């Protein structure tokens, strides 16, 4: 039998080798000129289609270490993610889009394929499929229907408290934006309805609304404010629900400064489930970042502290990065480096401490998750 230490060493070596390979390739491979292929003529009808079609995607490889998992063993693992999408402009006002991703198709928060599954093949599933109408009379307004990105304001430091970025809702969302409203440079409003679960007796639905605004305070600084509401119906039908009512109010305030060397931001976020009067119905976060990652050689670091009550968020759509979903206080440390204009290195550390161990099977230890990512966008 292979000793456990040896097995862990193999996994660590495999993860780090996989992470290093693309970087070494970029730094050591010399470009060689190749003969140019002859131009291929495209029929005019197809050229029109191609001109209106846009492809995008990203690839990520991750080495991840989890220590003190709640009621589970520590682990090292490697993870892969691939997302491929396309948007097609049907007309000046209509656009259709679709995206596929790796991950467990039954878990809205999961977009990863785990290395070491007996060489099994990964799964690609439909992540987005939507239609967006932008009226020609007002390009600041839109209506989107289908399965799409959740287009609400996000915490610019670390944004996974209420709605995890991997979760693509299904339903309809409409919004509009105004400019020069009193002291605000811009103001926006969005309203939508999401269908979380289709049931013959009691559908689980989410009504969503958001108001936000942005204002320049002085040269090189501005303030962004947003308030969002998530109203759940029949949430008690979902096994992961801790209370019968979820009426979540999420308020975010972010202050940005464009320093001569690198910009920095300060943000605070408050989350309250006003649907219940439980002492565990709220949470908050505060963080700071310095730097940016737009071009090759750019870097950014940030830190955020947060507390999440047991009844503050609806865990099936809320943050999934920590080893504990709710009922904890924790820290996020992050460092990003733009290796090339298309690729980024990221080191992230997430530490969490449970607030009430009795709510998670008596687990009362500090948990730690460390991630090293190499990602490429195209």
C-alpha positions as CSV (number, residue, x, y, z in Angstrom):
1,X,0.0,0.0,0.0
2,X,1.3,3.4,-0.9
3,X,2.1,5.5,2.2
4,X,-0.4,8.5,2.7
5,X,2.4,11.0,2.8
6,X,3.7,9.7,-0.6
7,X,0.2,10.0,-2.1
8,X,-0.2,13.6,-0.9
9,X,3.2,14.4,-2.3
10,X,2.2,13.1,-5.7
11,X,-0.9,15.2,-5.7
12,X,0.9,18.3,-4.7
13,X,3.6,17.7,-7.3
14,X,1.0,17.1,-10.0
15,X,-0.9,20.3,-9.2
16,X,2.2,22.5,-9.1
17,X,3.7,21.0,-12.2
18,X,0.4,21.6,-14.1
19,X,0.4,25.2,-12.9
20,X,4.0,25.8,-13.8
21,X,3.8,24.2,-17.3
22,X,2.0,27.1,-19.1
23,X,4.2,29.7,-17.5
24,X,7.4,27.9,-18.4
25,X,6.1,27.5,-21.9
26,X,5.5,31.2,-22.2
27,X,8.9,32.1,-21.0
28,X,11.1,29.6,-22.8
29,X,9.4,28.8,-26.2
30,X,10.8,30.9,-29.0
31,X,8.4,32.0,-31.7
32,X,9.2,30.6,-35.1
33,X,8.0,32.2,-38.3
34,X,5.7,29.9,-40.3
35,X,4.5,30.3,-43.9
36,X,1.3,32.2,-44.1
37,X,-1.7,30.1,-45.2
38,X,-3.4,31.3,-48.3
39,X,-6.4,33.5,-47.7
40,X,-9.7,31.7,-47.6
41,X,-12.7,33.5,-49.2
42,X,-15.9,33.6,-47.2
43,X,-19.3,33.9,-48.9
44,X,-20.9,37.3,-48.3
45,X,-23.8,35.6,-46.5
46,X,-21.5,33.8,-44.0
47,X,-19.3,36.9,-43.6
48,X,-22.4,38.8,-42.4
49,X,-23.1,36.1,-39.8
50,X,-19.4,36.1,-38.6
51,X,-19.4,39.8,-38.2
52,X,-22.3,39.6,-35.8
53,X,-20.9,36.6,-33.8
54,X,-18.6,37.1,-30.8
55,X,-16.8,34.2,-29.0
56,X,-15.3,34.4,-25.5
57,X,-14.1,32.0,-22.8
58,X,-11.6,31.3,-20.1
59,X,-9.5,28.4,-18.8
60,X,-8.3,27.9,-15.2
61,X,-6.1,25.3,-13.5
62,X,-6.1,25.3,-9.7
63,X,-4.1,23.7,-6.8
64,X,-6.2,23.7,-3.7
65,X,-5.5,22.7,-0.1
66,X,-8.3,22.4,2.6
67,X,-7.4,22.1,6.2
68,X,-9.9,21.4,9.1
69,X,-12.9,20.7,6.9
70,X,-16.1,20.4,8.9
71,X,-16.5,16.8,9.8
72,X,-14.2,15.7,6.9
73,X,-10.5,14.9,6.3
74,X,-8.0,17.4,5.1
75,X,-7.2,17.2,1.3
76,X,-5.1,18.4,-1.5
77,X,-6.7,18.5,-5.0
78,X,-6.2,19.8,-8.5
79,X,-9.2,21.4,-10.3
80,X,-9.8,22.5,-13.9
81,X,-12.4,24.9,-15.3
82,X,-13.3,25.7,-18.9
83,X,-16.0,28.1,-20.0
84,X,-16.9,28.8,-23.7
85,X,-19.5,31.3,-24.8
86,X,-20.9,33.1,-27.8
87,X,-23.1,36.1,-28.4
88,X,-25.0,36.7,-31.7
89,X,-26.5,40.0,-32.7
90,X,-29.8,39.2,-34.4
91,X,-30.5,42.8,-35.1
92,X,-29.6,46.2,-33.7
93,X,-31.9,45.5,-30.8
94,X,-31.8,41.8,-30.2
95,X,-29.0,39.6,-29.1
96,X,-28.9,35.8,-28.2
97,X,-26.2,34.3,-26.1
98,X,-25.1,30.9,-24.8
99,X,-22.3,29.5,-22.7
100,X,-21.1,26.0,-21.6
101,X,-19.0,25.2,-18.6
102,X,-17.3,22.3,-16.8
103,X,-18.6,21.3,-13.3
104,X,-21.4,19.4,-11.7
105,X,-24.6,20.2,-13.7
106,X,-26.7,19.6,-10.5
107,X,-24.8,22.2,-8.5
108,X,-25.3,25.8,-9.6
109,X,-22.2,26.9,-7.7
110,X,-19.8,24.4,-9.2
111,X,-17.8,25.0,-12.4
112,X,-14.8,22.8,-11.7
113,X,-13.7,19.4,-12.8
114,X,-11.5,17.6,-10.2
115,X,-8.3,15.9,-11.2
116,X,-7.8,12.3,-10.1
117,X,-11.2,10.7,-11.0
118,X,-9.7,7.6,-12.5
119,X,-8.9,9.5,-15.7
120,X,-12.7,10.0,-16.2
121,X,-13.9,12.5,-18.8
122,X,-15.2,15.9,-17.7
123,X,-18.7,17.2,-18.3
124,X,-19.7,20.3,-20.2
125,X,-23.2,21.6,-19.4
126,X,-25.3,24.6,-20.5
127,X,-24.5,27.5,-18.3
128,X,-26.3,30.3,-20.2
129,X,-28.9,30.6,-22.9
130,X,-30.7,33.9,-23.2
131,X,-32.2,36.6,-25.3
132,X,-31.6,40.3,-24.6
133,X,-33.6,43.2,-26.1
134,X,-32.0,46.7,-26.0
135,X,-34.5,49.2,-27.4
136,X,-33.0,51.5,-30.1
137,X,-34.6,54.4,-28.4
138,X,-32.7,53.9,-25.2
139,X,-29.5,51.9,-25.3
140,X,-29.2,52.2,-21.5
141,X,-32.3,50.0,-21.0
142,X,-32.5,46.2,-21.5
143,X,-34.7,43.2,-21.0
144,X,-33.1,39.7,-20.7
145,X,-34.9,36.4,-20.5
146,X,-33.7,32.8,-20.3
147,X,-30.6,31.7,-18.3
148,X,-28.2,34.5,-17.9
149,X,-25.7,36.4,-15.6
150,X,-27.0,38.0,-12.5
151,X,-26.3,41.7,-13.4
152,X,-26.5,43.3,-10.0
153,X,-23.8,45.5,-8.4
154,X,-21.1,43.5,-6.7
155,X,-18.7,44.2,-3.9
156,X,-15.5,45.3,-5.7
157,X,-13.2,43.7,-3.1
158,X,-14.7,40.2,-2.6
159,X,-18.2,39.7,-3.9
160,X,-19.6,36.3,-3.0
161,X,-21.7,37.0,0.2
162,X,-25.3,36.9,-1.2
163,X,-25.0,35.7,-4.8
164,X,-22.2,33.5,-6.0
165,X,-20.8,34.6,-9.3
166,X,-21.0,31.1,-10.7
167,X,-24.8,30.9,-10.3
168,X,-26.6,31.8,-13.5
169,X,-30.3,32.5,-12.7
170,X,-33.3,31.5,-14.9
171,X,-36.1,33.9,-15.5
172,X,-36.4,37.5,-16.7
173,X,-34.5,40.7,-15.7
174,X,-35.1,44.3,-16.9
175,X,-33.2,47.5,-16.2
176,X,-32.5,51.0,-17.2
177,X,-29.9,53.7,-16.4
178,X,-29.9,57.5,-16.2
179,X,-27.1,60.0,-16.2
180,X,-26.7,63.3,-14.4
181,X,-29.4,62.8,-11.7
182,X,-28.8,65.5,-9.1
183,X,-25.5,64.7,-7.4
184,X,-25.2,61.3,-9.1
185,X,-23.2,60.8,-12.3
186,X,-25.2,57.7,-13.0
187,X,-28.2,56.0,-11.5
188,X,-29.7,52.6,-12.4
189,X,-32.7,50.4,-11.5
190,X,-33.3,46.7,-12.2
191,X,-36.3,44.4,-11.5
192,X,-36.6,40.7,-12.2
193,X,-38.2,37.4,-11.4
194,X,-36.2,34.1,-11.1
195,X,-37.5,30.6,-11.0
196,X,-35.3,28.6,-8.6
197,X,-37.4,25.4,-8.7
198,X,-40.3,24.4,-10.9
199,X,-42.7,22.3,-8.8
200,X,-46.2,21.1,-9.6
201,X,-47.5,22.3,-6.3
202,X,-45.3,25.1,-4.9
203,X,-42.7,26.8,-7.1
204,X,-39.7,28.3,-5.4
205,X,-39.3,31.8,-6.9
206,X,-37.1,34.8,-6.3
207,X,-38.2,38.4,-6.9
208,X,-35.2,40.7,-7.3
209,X,-34.8,44.5,-7.4
210,X,-31.8,46.8,-7.2
211,X,-31.1,50.6,-7.1
212,X,-27.6,51.9,-7.5
213,X,-25.8,55.2,-8.1
214,X,-22.3,56.5,-8.7
215,X,-20.9,60.0,-7.9
216,X,-17.6,61.7,-8.4
217,X,-16.4,63.2,-5.1
218,X,-13.2,64.9,-6.4
219,X,-10.7,64.4,-9.1
220,X,-9.6,60.8,-9.1
221,X,-12.2,59.5,-6.5
222,X,-15.8,58.3,-6.7
223,X,-18.4,56.7,-4.5
224,X,-20.6,53.7,-5.6
225,X,-23.8,52.9,-3.7
226,X,-26.3,50.0,-4.2
227,X,-29.2,48.4,-2.5
228,X,-30.7,45.1,-3.6
229,X,-33.6,43.1,-2.5
230,X,-34.2,39.3,-2.9
231,X,-37.7,38.1,-2.0
232,X,-38.0,34.3,-1.9
233,X,-41.3,32.4,-2.1
234,X,-41.7,28.9,-0.6
235,X,-38.0,28.8,0.3
236,X,-38.9,26.4,3.1
237,X,-39.4,23.7,0.4
238,X,-35.6,23.7,-0.1
239,X,-33.7,21.4,2.2
240,X,-30.8,23.8,2.7
241,X,-33.1,26.5,4.0
242,X,-32.6,27.3,7.7
243,X,-35.8,29.5,8.0
244,X,-39.1,29.7,6.3
245,X,-38.8,33.3,5.1
246,X,-36.0,34.9,3.1
247,X,-36.4,38.6,2.4
248,X,-32.8,39.6,2.0
249,X,-31.6,43.2,1.7
250,X,-28.0,43.7,0.5
251,X,-26.4,47.2,0.7
252,X,-22.9,47.9,-0.7
253,X,-20.8,51.1,-0.5
254,X,-17.5,51.4,-2.3
255,X,-15.0,54.3,-2.3
256,X,-12.4,54.3,-5.0
257,X,-9.2,56.4,-5.4
258,X,-7.1,56.6,-8.5
259,X,-3.6,56.9,-7.1
260,X,-0.7,57.9,-9.3
261,X,0.9,54.5,-8.9
262,X,-2.1,52.2,-8.6
263,X,-5.8,52.6,-7.6
264,X,-7.1,51.5,-4.2
265,X,-10.6,50.9,-2.9
266,X,-12.5,50.5,0.3
267,X,-15.8,48.7,0.5
268,X,-18.4,47.8,3.1
269,X,-21.4,45.5,2.7
270,X,-24.4,44.8,4.9
271,X,-26.7,41.8,4.6
272,X,-30.0,41.4,6.5
273,X,-32.8,38.8,6.1
274,X,-35.7,41.1,7.2
275,X,-38.1,38.1,6.7
276,X,-37.2,36.7,10.2
277,X,-36.3,38.3,13.5
278,X,-33.7,35.7,14.3
279,X,-30.4,36.9,16.0
280,X,-28.6,35.2,13.2
281,X,-30.4,37.0,10.4
282,X,-27.6,39.4,9.4
283,X,-24.0,39.7,8.2
284,X,-21.5,42.3,7.1
285,X,-18.1,42.6,5.4
286,X,-15.4,45.3,5.1
287,X,-12.3,45.2,2.9
288,X,-9.6,47.1,1.1
289,X,-7.7,46.6,-2.2
290,X,-4.7,48.2,-3.8
291,X,-3.6,47.9,-7.4
292,X,-5.2,46.7,-10.6
293,X,-4.8,43.9,-13.1
294,X,-5.6,45.2,-16.6
295,X,-2.2,44.9,-18.4
296,X,0.8,42.7,-18.3
297,X,2.9,43.2,-15.2
298,X,0.0,44.7,-13.2
299,X,-0.7,43.4,-9.7
300,X,-3.4,43.7,-7.0
301,X,-3.7,42.7,-3.4
302,X,-6.8,42.8,-1.1
303,X,-8.1,41.8,2.3
304,X,-11.7,41.4,3.5
305,X,-13.2,40.5,6.9
306,X,-16.8,39.2,7.0
307,X,-19.4,37.8,9.3
308,X,-22.4,35.7,8.1
309,X,-25.2,34.7,10.4
310,X,-26.8,31.3,10.0
311,X,-30.1,32.8,8.6
312,X,-28.7,35.8,6.7
313,X,-28.2,34.2,3.3
314,X,-29.8,31.5,1.1
315,X,-26.9,29.1,0.8
316,X,-27.8,27.3,-2.5
317,X,-27.0,30.6,-4.4
318,X,-24.7,32.3,-1.9
319,X,-20.9,32.2,-1.6
320,X,-19.2,28.8,-2.0
321,X,-15.5,29.6,-1.6
322,X,-15.2,29.1,2.2
323,X,-15.3,25.7,3.8
324,X,-18.3,27.0,5.8
325,X,-21.3,28.5,4.0
326,X,-22.8,30.5,6.9
327,X,-22.7,30.8,10.7
328,X,-19.1,32.0,10.7
329,X,-16.7,34.9,10.7
330,X,-13.7,34.8,8.4
331,X,-10.9,36.5,6.4
332,X,-10.0,36.6,2.7
333,X,-6.4,37.4,1.6
334,X,-5.8,37.7,-2.1
335,X,-2.9,38.5,-4.4
336,X,-3.2,38.7,-8.3
337,X,-0.4,39.2,-10.9
338,X,-1.1,39.7,-14.6
339,X,1.4,37.3,-16.2
340,X,0.4,38.3,-19.7
341,X,-2.4,40.5,-21.1
342,X,-4.6,37.4,-21.2
343,X,-3.4,35.4,-18.2
344,X,-3.4,35.9,-14.4
345,X,-1.8,34.2,-11.4
346,X,-3.8,34.3,-8.2
347,X,-3.1,33.2,-4.6
348,X,-6.1,33.3,-2.3
349,X,-6.4,32.3,1.4
350,X,-9.8,31.9,3.1
351,X,-10.0,31.3,6.8
352,X,-13.2,30.7,8.7
353,X,-14.3,30.2,12.3
354,X,-17.7,28.9,13.2
355,X,-19.9,31.1,15.4
356,X,-22.2,28.4,16.8
357,X,-20.6,24.9,16.5
358,X,-24.0,23.2,17.4
359,X,-25.4,24.3,14.0
360,X,-22.7,22.4,12.0
361,X,-22.5,19.1,13.9
362,X,-20.4,20.4,16.8
363,X,-17.5,21.5,14.6
364,X,-15.6,24.2,16.4
365,X,-12.2,24.5,14.7
366,X,-10.7,27.1,12.4
367,X,-10.9,26.0,8.8
368,X,-8.4,27.1,6.1
369,X,-8.5,26.9,2.3
370,X,-5.5,27.9,0.2
371,X,-5.8,28.2,-3.6
372,X,-3.3,28.9,-6.3
373,X,-4.8,29.6,-9.8
374,X,-3.5,30.2,-13.2
375,X,-6.2,31.5,-15.6
376,X,-6.3,32.5,-19.2
377,X,-9.1,34.5,-20.9
378,X,-9.7,34.5,-24.6
